[in-house]
């Protein structure tokens, strides 16, 4: 079982002067869920090397059992520091792909032709695609059989209410909830910050950081 995890290389939060990147919990929870299930993991990012961690996700308040495990795991830290360039990976070599969120993917992966083509290659080959929190936004230019991939599918992602709560509604390029609806996705959500993941066929989406573990478990079920 070979799983590709794709992380952002973008570290600037719009024009706020603040830093962003991927959300640590959304990497750590799936990473260890997959690793503990015996999966072989490859990490990739548009630029390769060390992807930026959103500093807000690395505060004491943001820590979970999985992020603490990562902090004490030099091997995992070394893997993360040496991600493969996204242009150098092929869907042919993996059984599934997982996109952790954080605000970073909204700027680079959502518009990256390499990422878009990669997701389409996975999906066209009948392989599962998973994305959590802001990462469902990377699907907004992905198409399947000439239509938006999410059209007519049950999906979730970071809610408008959650974005308002972090005061970034006017900063992000688009709102994940609104964009998934605009594309014809059958958008669903739980209470803000609750764990919630949706599977429709071979597409898995999770609502927020707390949903990243559930999204990983859902992906493993599709691979079982």
N, C-alpha and C positions, 0 to 999 in steps of 0.2 A: 504494500500500500504506500504509494508515493504522493505526497501532498505538497503543492506549491503555495507558499504564503507571500503575498505581494504587499509591500509597505510603501508609504509615500517617501519622497525625497524633499518635499516642500516644507520649509521651516518658517515662513513669514505669514503672520495673521492679517491678511489684507493690508490696509494702510494704517493699522493701529500702532505700528512700531513694536508690537509684541511678537514673541516666538510661538510657533505651533509645530505640528508634526503628527506622528501617530500616537494614539492613546495607549499607555503602557499596559493597562489591564486587558485591552482588546487584542494585544499581542500575546501576553503571558498566559492568559487563560486558555486560548486555543492551542498555543504552542505545547503546553504541558498536557492538555487533553489528548492531542494527537500523539505526542511522544509516548505517553503512558499507555496508549492503545497499540503501540508498536509500529507507528507510521515512520517512514523515512521522510524527513522534511528538508525542503530547500527554501531559503528566503531570498526574495528578489526585490529590487527597487529600481526606479528609473535611472538613477545615477550610479547604483551599486554602492558598496561600502557601507558605512554607518548611516542608517536612516535617522532623522531627527526625532527625538522623543518630545512630545508636548510637555513642557515643564510643569504645567498645572497637574498633569497626570502622575507626576513623580514626586508630589508633595506627601507628607505623612498622612493627610486626610484621604489621599487617593489609593493608599496601599491595600492590597488584599493578600490572601494566603499565596496566591500564584505570583503576584509581583514580588513579594518577599522571597519566595523561592528563587525567582530570577536573580534577585540582588545577591543571593548566596551561591550562584551557579556560574562559575567562570567559563565553563564550556558553552553555555547558552549565550553568555555575553560575547564570547568570541565569534560565535555563529552570526549573531546580530550585527557585529561590527564589520562583517565581511559579506554582506549580501551580494548576490549576483546581479549584474546589470540586466534589467528587464528585457532588453533587446537580444540577450544571449540565451533566453530560455524558450522552450518549445512545449506546447500543450501535449505533444506526442509522448513526452517523457514522464507525464504525471497522470494520476487518476482523478484528481480534483484540484480546485484552486480556492483559496480563502483570502479575502481582503479584510484586514483589520481597519477600523476607522480612526477617529481623530479628525481634526479639521483639515489637516494637510491634503488628503486625497481630493478634497473639493477643488483644489487649484491645479494639481498636476495630473493625477490619475484619471480624473473625470474627463479630461480633454486629451489625454495621451493616446495617439493613434496606435502605438504598440500595445498598450494595455487593452484598448478597445478590441483590437484584432485578436489578442490572446484570449479574452473572455469569449468572443465569438467562436474561436477555434475549439475551446473546451466544450462549449454548449453544442456546437454543431456535431462534435464527436460523441455526444451522448454522455458527457462527463459532468458531474455536479459542480456548480458554482455557488459560493457562499460569500456574503458580505454583511458586516455589522455596523450599526450606529450611523456614522456619516458615509461609510463606504458603499451603501446602496446607491449613493450619488454617482459612483463610478460607472453605473449601468446606464446613465441617461443618454448616451449616444450609441449604446450597444444594440444591435439589431439581430433579429432572427426571422428568416424567411420574409425579409423586406419590411418587417414591422418592429417597433420598439420591443426589446426582449421582455420588458415587464408588462406589456399590454395584456390585459385579461388574466394576469396572474396575481395571486394573493402575495402581498409584499408588506414589509414594514421597514422602518428606519427611524432615525432621530426625529422626534416630533417637533412641530412648531412650538409647542409649549416648552419643551426642553431647551430649544434654541433661545427662546425668549428668556428663560431662567438664567442662561449664561450670558445674556446681553449681547448676542452676536447676530441677531436677526438682520441687522443692517450691514453686517460685515461680510458674511458669506456670499459666494457668487449666486447661490440659489438655496432655497429651503428644501431639504430632502423630502419632507412630507408632501409639499406642494408639487414638487417636480415628479415624484412617483405617480401622483394623481393625474397630473397633466398628461403624462405618457400613457394613461389608461390602465395603470396598475390598480388592483383592488386593495387599496391601502387599509391596513388594520393596525391598531395600537392598543397597548395596555396603559395603565396609569403611568404617568411620567416617572422615570427611573426604575420601574419594575422590570424584571427579566421577562422578555417576550421574544420568541423566535417563530418564524413561519416557514414551512416547507411547502412549495408548490412544484410538483414534478421534481426536476433536478436543480431547482433554484431555492437556496436557503437565504433568508434575510433575518437580521436581528435588530432590535430597536435602539439599543443604547449600550454603554459599557457593561452593565450588569447582564446583558444578553449574550455576551461574547462566548461564554462557556456553553450556554444552551445552543448557540448556533454551531459550535464545533461538534457537540454531541449529535445534533441533527445531521450534520454532514457525514459523520461516521456511520450513522444509520443508513444513509444512502449508499455508502460504500460496502456495507456488511454483506 
